[in-house]
Amino acid sequence: MDLRQLNYFVAVYENGSISAAARACNVAQPSLSKALQQLEDELGVALFSRQSRGVTPTEDGERLYGHAGRMLSQMQSLRSSFRQSVRRVQFRLGLIRALGVERMSQLLREFSAGVEGLELHLVEPEDDSDARIITPKMLKAGEQFLPIWTDHFLVALPAGHPLALKQSLQLEDFDGLALIKRTPCDAWSQFYPELIRNGIQPDIRADIHTIEYALGLVSAGVGAALVPDFEVLRERQDVVLRPLDNITLQRTIGLAYPRSKSGQPALEWLRNLCQQRSHELP
């Protein structure tokens, strides 16, 4: 395993396709594909599910992305320590899962470009950090919260499933329905108790953690799943998305930061970027 392979892996993860990653890395697509295959062979796992319209990371791919980001960041820090350049700005940002690769990549690119000398470290939301992108229920005492996005949830069904013929689903449709549980998930925490209150018992087929793995199981016909209404998911041909009637499932994602750190330049720039996005909320 080498840094070149990890750089290519991160590029594929963030771009959602091998061809787009090759363009971003300014390398021939066969060379990138070969390096990615060598990495998968060395680790003994599949990092992506290949599809006609791109790739989606597997659960092993999700795990590696966090490690790879930290390793590449540390290597960049090591290189920078031997250069006479601008003062480095260390910033630790905690992230929950399932934030949406496209919008988060854009936010982090703008953040990195706007702070000279920024060394950005992405950490778990429970770790010590300068700021966190989380849901309101995860707020700690002394933190401010700035909403960024409001996500609405839909039901993802395998293509060809009988319920895909309906324009929307009712709670009764879930009685005995093969269903994939994803935790932690705000929508599941709202939805499952509502099913139980109405005497509806779905057939839980799996309990997993990532949206990508849930969608892989949906595509394979294992069951249905609740997923955020991301534009990139609407472009998939292997799953069908349907809304729910008479129940609204949503979550708010926002920037949390200690009041004591207000005024720090890097944090203020990140707040400004998030504030621009909050103005787009419905």
Stockholm file with secondary structure:
# STOCKHOLM 1.0

chainA/1-282         MDLRQLNYFVAVYENGSISAAARACNVAQPSLSKALQQLEDELGVALFSRQSRGVTPTEDGERLYGHAGRMLSQMQSLRSSFRQSVRRVQFRLGLIRALGVERMSQLLREFSAGVEGLELHLVEPEDDSDARIITPKMLKAGEQFLPIWTDHFLVALPAGHPLALKQSLQLEDFDGLALIKRTPCDAWSQFYPELIRNGIQPDIRADIHTIEYALGLVSAGVGAALVPDFEVLRERQDVVLRPLDNITLQRTIGLAYPRSKSGQPALEWLRNLCQQRSHELP
#=GR chainA/1-282 SS CCHHHHHHHHHHHHHSSHHHHHHHHTSCHHHHHHHHHHHHHHHTSCCEEEETTEEEECHHHHHHHHHHHHHHHHHHHHHHTTSCCSCCEEEEEEECSCSCHHHHHHHHHHHHHHSTTEEEEEECTTSCCSEEEECGGGCCTTEEEEEEEEEEEEEEEETTCGGGGSSSBCGGGGTTCEEEEESSCHHHHHHHHHHHHTTCCCEEEEEESCHHHHHHHHHTTSCBEEEECCHHHHTCSSEEEECBSSCCCEEEEEEEEEGGGTTCHHHHHHHHHHHHHHTTCC
#=GC SS_cons         CCHHHHHHHHHHHHHSSHHHHHHHHTSCHHHHHHHHHHHHHHHTSCCEEEETTEEEECHHHHHHHHHHHHHHHHHHHHHHTTSCCSCCEEEEEEECSCSCHHHHHHHHHHHHHHSTTEEEEEECTTSCCSEEEECGGGCCTTEEEEEEEEEEEEEEEETTCGGGGSSSBCGGGGTTCEEEEESSCHHHHHHHHHHHHTTCCCEEEEEESCHHHHHHHHHTTSCBEEEECCHHHHTCSSEEEECBSSCCCEEEEEEEEEGGGTTCHHHHHHHHHHHHHHTTCC
//
